[in-house]
């Protein structure tokens, strides 16, 4: 009986470690997706305002909403 406990405990520990690693990666992937969505939203906001107020200019003056 004791001969079977060591491999069983080792197998259980390996399974738990593998499962936890998978959960951590999944959480990191979700964080990366959320960050990507925020970056995309901010970029589109900046780009659309540049198109609207400063198209053809080098930069946008944010207070006057004119290009320079």
Beta strands, then each sheet from edge to edge (+ up, - down):
strand 1: 60-61
strand 2: 66-67
sheet 1: 1+ 2-
end
